[in-house]
Amino acid sequence: MPVYEYRCRSCDARFEVRRPIAEADAQAACPDGHTDTTRLLSVFAAVGSAASEAPAMSRPPAGGGCGPGCACAH
């Protein structure tokens, strides 16, 4: 289940709620019980060095698909 971030407009508290995507727009009460909250846009970042990244593929592998172990290979 995704985690959504909220901010309380009454006390300015920031908090997270884990809920199904279907309930993403449902109101969430802050930990102090206030109901005047707004959902925040979450920011995701991946940190790493160039040495830890997988090399880019210049062409598809022989046999099609992602590679010989992939279910999409024909």
VEXTI-699018 format. One record per atom (N, C-alpha, C): x, y, z. Coordinates in steps of 0.1 Angstrom, whole numbers, plus 5000, padded with zeros to 4 digits. Layout:
! residues N
@X:X Y:Y Z:Z
...
This chain:
! residues 74
@X:5008 Y:4988 Z:5000
@X:5000 Y:5000 Z:5000
@X:5009 Y:5012 Z:5000
@X:5005 Y:5023 Z:4992
@X:5013 Y:5035 Z:4992
@X:5011 Y:5043 Z:5005
@X:5021 Y:5051 Z:5008
@X:5022 Y:5060 Z:5019
@X:5020 Y:5074 Z:5014
@X:5010 Y:5081 Z:5019
@X:5007 Y:5095 Z:5015
@X:5011 Y:5104 Z:5026
@X:5016 Y:5116 Z:5022
@X:5020 Y:5126 Z:5032
@X:5009 Y:5137 Z:5032
@X:5007 Y:5142 Z:5044
@X:4997 Y:5152 Z:5047
@X:5003 Y:5163 Z:5056
@X:4996 Y:5175 Z:5055
@X:4999 Y:5186 Z:5064
@X:4986 Y:5191 Z:5070
@X:4986 Y:5193 Z:5083
@X:4975 Y:5198 Z:5090
@X:4975 Y:5214 Z:5089
@X:4964 Y:5219 Z:5084
@X:4963 Y:5234 Z:5083
@X:4961 Y:5241 Z:5096
@X:4956 Y:5233 Z:5106
@X:4954 Y:5239 Z:5119
@X:4966 Y:5240 Z:5128
@X:4974 Y:5229 Z:5128
@X:4986 Y:5230 Z:5137
@X:4999 Y:5228 Z:5129
@X:4999 Y:5227 Z:5116
@X:5010 Y:5227 Z:5107
@X:5018 Y:5214 Z:5109
@X:5012 Y:5203 Z:5115
@X:5019 Y:5191 Z:5117
@X:5020 Y:5184 Z:5103
@X:5031 Y:5177 Z:5101
@X:5032 Y:5168 Z:5089
@X:5032 Y:5154 Z:5093
@X:5024 Y:5145 Z:5086
@X:5023 Y:5131 Z:5089
@X:5020 Y:5123 Z:5077
@X:5022 Y:5110 Z:5079
@X:5020 Y:5100 Z:5068
@X:5008 Y:5091 Z:5071
@X:5001 Y:5087 Z:5061
@X:4991 Y:5077 Z:5062
@X:4992 Y:5066 Z:5051
@X:4992 Y:5054 Z:5056
@X:4993 Y:5042 Z:5046
@X:4979 Y:5038 Z:5043
@X:4975 Y:5039 Z:5030
@X:4961 Y:5035 Z:5026
@X:4961 Y:5031 Z:5012
@X:4950 Y:5024 Z:5008
@X:4949 Y:5020 Z:4994
@X:4948 Y:5032 Z:4984
@X:4952 Y:5030 Z:4972
@X:4951 Y:5040 Z:4962
@X:4937 Y:5046 Z:4961
@X:4927 Y:5037 Z:4961
@X:4913 Y:5041 Z:4960
@X:4909 Y:5051 Z:4971
@X:4916 Y:5051 Z:4982
@X:4913 Y:5061 Z:4993
@X:4923 Y:5072 Z:4994
@X:4931 Y:5074 Z:4983
@X:4941 Y:5085 Z:4983
@X:4935 Y:5099 Z:4986
@X:4923 Y:5102 Z:4981
@X:4917 Y:5115 Z:4982
@X:4908 Y:5116 Z:4995
@X:4907 Y:5106 Z:5002
@X:4899 Y:5106 Z:5015
@X:4906 Y:5116 Z:5025
@X:4898 Y:5122 Z:5033
@X:4903 Y:5131 Z:5043
@X:4910 Y:5123 Z:5054
@X:4921 Y:5129 Z:5059
@X:4929 Y:5122 Z:5069
@X:4931 Y:5132 Z:5081
@X:4928 Y:5127 Z:5093
@X:4929 Y:5135 Z:5105
@X:4944 Y:5135 Z:5109
@X:4949 Y:5146 Z:5114
@X:4962 Y:5147 Z:5119
@X:4963 Y:5140 Z:5133
@X:4975 Y:5137 Z:5138
@X:4977 Y:5130 Z:5150
@X:4970 Y:5137 Z:5162
@X:4968 Y:5150 Z:5161
@X:4961 Y:5158 Z:5172
@X:4946 Y:5158 Z:5170
@X:4941 Y:5151 Z:5159
@X:4927 Y:5151 Z:5157
@X:4921 Y:5161 Z:5148
@X:4929 Y:5170 Z:5143
@X:4923 Y:5181 Z:5134
@X:4920 Y:5174 Z:5121
@X:4909 Y:5179 Z:5114
@X:4905 Y:5173 Z:5101
@X:4908 Y:5182 Z:5090
@X:4912 Y:5195 Z:5092
@X:4916 Y:5204 Z:5081
@X:4930 Y:5201 Z:5076
@X:4931 Y:5191 Z:5068
@X:4944 Y:5186 Z:5063
@X:4944 Y:5187 Z:5048
@X:4956 Y:5187 Z:5042
@X:4958 Y:5186 Z:5028
@X:4969 Y:5176 Z:5025
@X:4967 Y:5169 Z:5014
@X:4977 Y:5159 Z:5009
@X:4988 Y:5166 Z:5002
@X:5001 Y:5163 Z:5005
@X:5013 Y:5169 Z:4999
@X:5017 Y:5160 Z:4987
@X:5025 Y:5167 Z:4978
@X:5031 Y:5159 Z:4968
@X:5044 Y:5154 Z:4973
@X:5046 Y:5141 Z:4971
@X:5058 Y:5134 Z:4976
@X:5069 Y:5135 Z:4966
@X:5081 Y:5136 Z:4971
@X:5093 Y:5137 Z:4963
@X:5101 Y:5124 Z:4965
@X:5105 Y:5118 Z:4954
@X:5113 Y:5106 Z:4955
@X:5126 Y:5109 Z:4949
@X:5137 Y:5104 Z:4955
@X:5150 Y:5106 Z:4950
@X:5158 Y:5093 Z:4952
@X:5166 Y:5090 Z:4942
@X:5175 Y:5078 Z:4943
@X:5189 Y:5084 Z:4942
@X:5197 Y:5079 Z:4952
@X:5211 Y:5084 Z:4953
@X:5220 Y:5072 Z:4950
@X:5231 Y:5075 Z:4943
@X:5240 Y:5064 Z:4940
@X:5252 Y:5070 Z:4932
@X:5262 Y:5062 Z:4929
@X:5273 Y:5067 Z:4921
@X:5272 Y:5060 Z:4907
@X:5279 Y:5066 Z:4898
@X:5279 Y:5061 Z:4884
@X:5284 Y:5046 Z:4884
@X:5293 Y:5043 Z:4893
@X:5298 Y:5029 Z:4893
@X:5288 Y:5019 Z:4898
@X:5278 Y:5023 Z:4905
@X:5268 Y:5014 Z:4910
@X:5256 Y:5012 Z:4900
@X:5255 Y:5020 Z:4890
@X:5244 Y:5020 Z:4881
@X:5246 Y:5008 Z:4871
@X:5235 Y:5002 Z:4866
@X:5236 Y:4992 Z:4856
@X:5240 Y:4999 Z:4843
@X:5248 Y:4992 Z:4835
@X:5252 Y:4998 Z:4822
@X:5240 Y:4999 Z:4812
@X:5239 Y:5009 Z:4804
@X:5228 Y:5011 Z:4795
@X:5230 Y:5001 Z:4783
@X:5219 Y:4996 Z:4779
@X:5219 Y:4987 Z:4767
@X:5218 Y:4995 Z:4755
@X:5226 Y:4992 Z:4745
@X:5226 Y:4999 Z:4732
@X:5216 Y:4993 Z:4722
@X:5214 Y:4980 Z:4724
@X:5204 Y:4973 Z:4715
@X:5198 Y:4961 Z:4723
@X:5187 Y:4957 Z:4718
@X:5180 Y:4945 Z:4725
@X:5189 Y:4933 Z:4724
@X:5188 Y:4924 Z:4734
@X:5196 Y:4912 Z:4733
@X:5191 Y:4902 Z:4722
@X:5200 Y:4894 Z:4717
@X:5196 Y:4884 Z:4707
@X:5184 Y:4875 Z:4712
@X:5175 Y:4873 Z:4704
@X:5164 Y:4864 Z:4708
@X:5152 Y:4872 Z:4712
@X:5153 Y:4886 Z:4713
@X:5142 Y:4894 Z:4717
@X:5140 Y:4895 Z:4732
@X:5130 Y:4903 Z:4735
@X:5127 Y:4905 Z:4750
@X:5138 Y:4912 Z:4757
@X:5138 Y:4911 Z:4770
@X:5147 Y:4917 Z:4779
@X:5160 Y:4909 Z:4780
@X:5159 Y:4896 Z:4777
@X:5171 Y:4888 Z:4778
@X:5166 Y:4873 Z:4779
@X:5175 Y:4864 Z:4779
@X:5171 Y:4850 Z:4778
@X:5164 Y:4845 Z:4791
@X:5165 Y:4851 Z:4802
@X:5158 Y:4847 Z:4814
@X:5144 Y:4854 Z:4816
@X:5141 Y:4863 Z:4807
@X:5129 Y:4870 Z:4808
@X:5117 Y:4863 Z:4802
@X:5105 Y:4865 Z:4807
@X:5093 Y:4859 Z:4802
@X:5089 Y:4864 Z:4789
@X:5093 Y:4876 Z:4785
@X:5089 Y:4882 Z:4773
@X:5098 Y:4878 Z:4761
@X:5109 Y:4870 Z:4764
@X:5118 Y:4865 Z:4753
@X:5110 Y:4855 Z:4745
@X:5112 Y:4856 Z:4732
@X:5104 Y:4846 Z:4723
@X:5113 Y:4835 Z:4719
